[in-house]
Amino acid sequence: MQETVKQKTPTGITSLDPILNGGVPRGSVILLLGDIGAGSYEFTYSSIVNVLELMKEKKPLTDAEVPEEVRYITFTRVKEDVRQEMINSFKIDDLDKLVSEIGFDDLSEMYFDNSVVPDEWYSHSDIITRLQNRSGKEGILFQLSNVINSIKPNSLIVLDSVTDIATQSAIPNIWQNLTGFLRGLQRVSKQRGITTYLLLSQGILDPSREKELADIADAVVLFKWEETAGARRQRVMYFEKFRGVMPHLEERDLVKFAVKISTQAGFEVRNIRVVI
């Protein structure tokens, strides 16, 4: 166990990994909590694309180990839509081939089966199969557990987005199932060295529930909009919490960063500022 704690997984973001001494501790469950459009998705896409490039190069890293695979789990979006959004975000040669290496897991049938959305809008299976999936333990969290179990150790997972399933879990006992699942995910991630990004839009859930999810995660990264001189809006990124890493960041006053997003470099942190 001690050896696993020392190992790192690169985020792939070249302006951030050196600050983190190579990357994040392997097995971290990282909550990416953000204002709409403030950079959480751009961070995720940049991390995925750059990690895929590292996997393709197969060069050993000094301070970290490249993931075995990248898995993107979606609850409401279409695989091709996510894939095309990544391709449109960057100007990289052969990016379509690179993105094709992502393992996509689409759980939208389980998600929409509990909604008023007509079956023909989302389903590609017959009614018997869907009815079987709705019965007993075959809920979305059970299916999500099966997906997690199929993922190789030392991999990178993206759950897009926790907002979708959290808003469906307003009933107390269902909410307890969700938080119980995430606590189990935090545990199994350590055991198998799986690094997980949880995407959550800020301000949609009740604040107490948002804090509960933040408490479960190993790290909370905030993406926010701030007003700058001339009334211009600036994206900023905060490390609100990072178990085992926060003392290092605070010791060097590396807690708050200005963010730049471009098609050439993707997500970048810059203009490091101290939080007082």
N, C-alpha and C positions, 0 to 999 in steps of 0.2 A: 504493500500500500504506500509506503514512504517513497518508493521509487516513482510511482505514478504521480504523486503530488509534485515532484520536481520537474516532470516533463511538461513541455509546452506544445500547444497547437497554434500555428501562425494564423492571424486574422487575414494575412495576405495584403493588408494595407501598409504600404512601405513607410508611410509617415508615422504610423502608430506602433508597429511591431518593435522597433528599436526602443521606444519608450517603455514597452512592456517586457523588455529583455528577451525578445524573441517571439512573444505571443502570449496567449492566455493559458492558465493552467489547464492541462488536459482533463476532461471530465467536467468542466464548468457548465452550469446552466445559467445563461446570460439573458436577462430581461432587457430588451431594447424598447424603452418606453418613450414615446415621443408625441409632440404636437404634429398635427397633420401637415405633411410636406416638409418637415424640419430635418429630414435626413436619415431616418431609421431604415427605410427601404433602400436608399442609395448606399448606406453602409453595408447592408446585407448583400446587395447585388455585387458591390465592389469586392467584398470579402469572398464571395463565391467564385467570381471570375478569376481573381488573382490566385486563390487557392487551387483552382483547376489548372492554371498555368504552372504552378509549382509542382502539381502532381504529374503534369505532362513532361516537365523538364527532368524529373526524377533525380534532382541534385540534392544531396544531403544538406540539411541546414545545421548551422552551428549550435543554435540554442533551442531548436524546436524540431518537431517531426511532422511531416506532411500527412494529412488525413488519408485513410484508406479509400474513402468514398465520400461523396456529398449527396445528401438526400434532402429533397424539398417536399414538405408535406403541406398540402393545401386543402382547405375545407370548403371554399366557395368559388375559387377561381379555376379557370381552365388551364391545363398544362401549357398549351400552345400560347396562351395569352401571357403567362409569366415568362415563358421562354423568349417570346418576341419583345417583351418589355426590356429584358436584359440586353438583347441584341441591339435594340434601338438606343440604349443608354450609353454605349461605348463605341469608339472607333478603333476596333482591334481586328487585325486580319484573321480570317477563319474563325471568328467568334461563334458562328453558328455551329461549327464542329465541336468547339470547346463546350458550349452550353449543352450539346447533345449528350455529354458525359454525366450530366446531373441525373440522379435517380428521382423521378417524380412519383409521389404517392397521392392520388386523388381520392379524398374521402367525402366528396360533395354529395354523393347519393345518401350517405348516412346523415349528413347535415340537413339536406333539404327534405328528407323524408319526414322530419318533424315540423315542417313549415306548410304554408298554404300554397307554395309554388307548385304549379302543375307538373306532373311526372314527366311529360314530354319535353319540358324545358331543360332538364338536367340528366335524365336517366337513360342509360343504354342497356339496361337489363330488363328481364321480364318481371311481371307483377308477382309471381310466385317467389322468385329470388328475393325481391325487395321485402315481401312480407316475412320471409324467413329471417332476414337480417334485422327486422324490427323487433323480433321476439326475443325473450330471455335476456341473456347478457350481451347480445349482439348490438350494443350501442356504439356511439362514435368513440368513446374512450376505450372500449374493449378493442375496437378495430385499430385504434391508434396504438394500443399496447402491442398488438400483433405486428404492426409496422416496425415499431421500435425493436422488437425482438428479432426482426429479420435483418437489422442493420449490422454491418461489420463493426467489431471493436475499433477504436481509434478512428472514428468518422466524425464528420460535421453534419449536423441536422439543423434544418430551419423549419419552425412551426409557424406557418403563415395562415391566419394570424390568430393568436390566442383571443383576441377581441371577439372573433366570430363565435367561438364556443363558450366564452365567458358570459356573453350577453344572453346565451340560451340557458345559462345555469343560475338564473335568478332565484329559483325555488331553493330553500335552504339545504335540503338533503342532496339535491343535484349539485349545488355549489360545493358541498363537502366531498362529493365524488371527484370533482375537478381538482380541488386543492389536494386531496389524497393522492390522486394520480400524479400531480406535479411533484409532490414530495417523494413519491416512488421513483419518478423520473430522475430527480436529483440524486437519489441513492444509486440507481442502476447506472447512471452516467459515470459516477465515480468508479464503480466496479468494472465497467467496460471501456473506460477512457473515451466516452462519446461527448463531444462538445456540442451544446445545443443553444441556438438562438431562438428566443421566444419574442415574437413581435406583438406589441400591445399599444394601441392608440390611447393617449392620455386623455382623461376627462370624460370618458364614456361610462366607465364603471363607477359605482359608488366609491368615494375615496377610501373607505375602510377596506373594501375588497381589493382595491388597487394596491394598498399597502400590504395586505396579506400575501398577494402574489409576489410583491417585491421582497418580502421577508423570506419566502421560500427559495427564491433564486440565490445563486452564489454571487451574482453581480447584477447591478442595475446601472444601465447607461441611459442617461436622459438626452433627448434631442429636442431643442427648443428654439423658438424665434426670439431674438432680442432686438430692441431698437438701438441704432447707433447714431452717431453724429449725422445731421442732415436728414433725420427721420428715415434712414435706410434700415431695412430689416436684415439681420445677420443670423445665420444658423450657428448655433453653438452646441457643443457636446460636453456633458458633465459625467464624471464618474461619481455617482452618488454612493455606491457601495461596491466593494470587490473583496471578498474574503481572501486573505492571504496576499493580496496585491496592494490594497489601499494604503498600508503604512509606507510602502515604497513610494507610491505616488505622492502622498502628502509630504513625505520627507523632502522630496524634490519639487514640491509645489506644482505638481502636474495633475490637476484635477479638472480644470476647465479649459476647453479648446475652442477656438474659432474653426469653422468648417467651410471648406470650399469643395464644390462639386463640378466636375468638368467631364466632357466626353473622352478626353485624352487620359486623364489620371483617375477618373472616378471620384470616389470619396477621399478627401484629404483633411488631416488636421493641421492647423497652422496657428501662428500668433498665440502661443501658449500664454495664458493669463492665470494669475493667482486668485483663488477664491478667499476673500477675507471675511 
